[in-house]
Amino acid sequence: MHTRDVEGDPMAGISLGCDYNFEQWPPEVWAEDVALMRTAGIDLVAVNIFGWASIEPRPGEYDFSTLDTIIALLHDNGIRINLGTGTSSPPPWLTTRHPEILPVAADGTTRSPGGRQAWCPSSPVFREHALALVEQVARRYGDHPAIALWHVSNELGCHNALCYDEASAEAFRAWLVRRYGSIDALNQAWGTSFWSQRYAGFAEVQPPRLALSLRNPGQLVDFQRFSSDALLEHYRAEAAVLRRHSSAPVTTNFMVTAHIRALDYWSWAPEMDVVANDHYLDHRLGDPDAELSFAADLTRGLAGGRPWMLMEQSTGAVNWQPYNLAKVPGQMLRNSLTHVARGADSVCFFQWRASAQGAEKFHSALVPHAGTDTAGWREVLELSATLDALAEVAGTTVRAEVAVLFSWQSWWATDTEARPSQDVRYLDQVHAAYRAVRRLGVTADVVAPGTDLSRYRLVIVPCLHMVSDEDAAAINTYVADGGHAVVTFYSGIVDLADRVRLGGYPGAFREMLGVVAEEFFPLLPGHQVTLTGGATATLWTEHLRATTAEIVDRYADGPLPGVPAVTRNSHGQGTSWYVATALDDDGLRDLLRAAVRGAGVRATGPESDGSVEVVRRAGGDRSYVFVINHGRQDIEHPVTGRDLVTGEAVPGLLKVGAGAVRVVREESVMTDCTEPRSARVRGGRDGEGQEGMTREAESA
């Protein structure tokens, strides 16, 4: 895993780790557990994640005897420790003495203790008590040789990110003063002339609690920003205490996943010594394997392209979905190595031993309820041996020629109240674009708007509804300088104040795309349109006219027959595509195939239905190819080198069994695909790569 400003990595190779909630078990189990950890090759164990009530059973009374014992036991057995600060959930005595720390929901009701994260991020009382605990933990263990990593709180904001109590109201007002400086500037930003909302002073501003009607959209997005910043401020406060007493790296576990959107991790990532993520397969999604790959690529983007840490995943079922499905044989290994292929240098699990009690008693674990004479335990041993065989991969990085832009702030602004269609959801459109690229066998980086794009041959901008003027200009300049971009509908519409860019849609990208849309025409649920090229589309159409763009496809039916649906434009030295509707999966894949080939992007793997992934990691004089077969049939992939797990030579064609993963050290290092775009041969606009899309010869 990557560390910042730390001499050397805490772990050599690719580490295997887990959470250990030893508090749930009697002392006679601890020695057995640590012996099994050694058998399983566990390198890193997280402890004291939920330890507050144990180490401070009463206010100001600290008892570290049990934690001392566990740390000594792990250390004596050569296992490094990811030490939690213990602040993730307050003990009952704290919420009993200070009920004012409890979070308040948008409807104004206070949420009771009894679950976890029963605290308000803006509560000064909670902060005071939490930092006092961190001070004690850091003083006691700051120099302990077993501490490889500090773990601040746990999954910050998973449940309590948005709090609407009076402490939050006061902190929100202070945040707004810092952001805007004057009440006139706030009124301008929020457009408070609408509905007589104009404020005479900051003291009048409240959090956007539930109202009888639609709420102010500028206020809603600013409250999301404030809430993310409030939790980041808490992380910084805990981290500052730790760094006063210890030189070990500090982090917390992100939740880059489909069902969590509360925190803008682009602003968090620079504060982390190690970028770490928790990820669980979400079977409520249509393609959970694709979402896993997307989340891994996005986590790599947060790490700046460097190796990162998978802090939590499950061996099998979780406990919090409506239907908690177990993983089929081989799936846990396949999921784990997908994360490794996409940049993880540490693979950890929640948790070590499956709980016998509590809300997570049916959550899977490395040691299941049935014990070690199980298929699950044997898969854990197989994973451990595999990670040991892949040790030399650690420190290498993933190579990608395509970037997908992703923005939490655009997610907040898109999935809000009062929008053209409640069925248009930001993450759905991002996932659709990513899924299409993945089906083409192309590896993509997922990066923030404003990232230097010059190293990429193609940039995909899906549904980037909210974008700053500066970030939009960077995309426009990228294309003008010779880049290739695909922009999908509802992009560039509003600025960071959620103010519509006037003059026609798609706002910030009109000139680059060579189009103007006069009006949105969303589609009703269950309705679809057909394009003249044969593709179908749902959700969205718009009254589009081309100004300088050429028309690639039109609507054949629906509310706008004959109106352009897909266009392509020359802008400076580059090429930009616009997709004014939600194409079906095959239609979007075909369009992106044309864009990929036109940009000269080199695929790392074959086209598939998503069942095959091929990803390359490289560094120095070595490169590695991961071939992941999610399908039910054996496949073959051309590569020459040595299988890292079996040690066998691969003479040019690699056979990968159904549901299997193979990793090959290539015989010759592949050319670095990240050189500046100016050093490459650009793909032509009218040459290869246009099959699968109709293109009208007429000029717009």
PyMOL commands that set and color helices and strands:
alter all, ss='L'
color gray80, all
select helices_A, chain A and resi 22-24+27-40+52-55+65-76+92-97+99-101+124-141+166-180+183-190+194-196+202-204+217-245+265-271+288-302+331-341+375-389+391-393+408-414+426-439+469-480+507-513+585-598+677-679
alter helices_A, ss='H'
color red, helices_A
select strands_A, chain A and resi 15-19+44-47+80-84+147-151+250-251+253-254+276-278+308-312+344-349+397-398+402-405+444-447+458-461+484-488+515-522+528-530+536-538+540-546+550-554+564-571+574-579+582-583+612-619+622-629+635-637+640-643+649-651+654-656+661-666
alter strands_A, ss='S'
color yellow, strands_A
deselect
rebuild
show_as cartoon
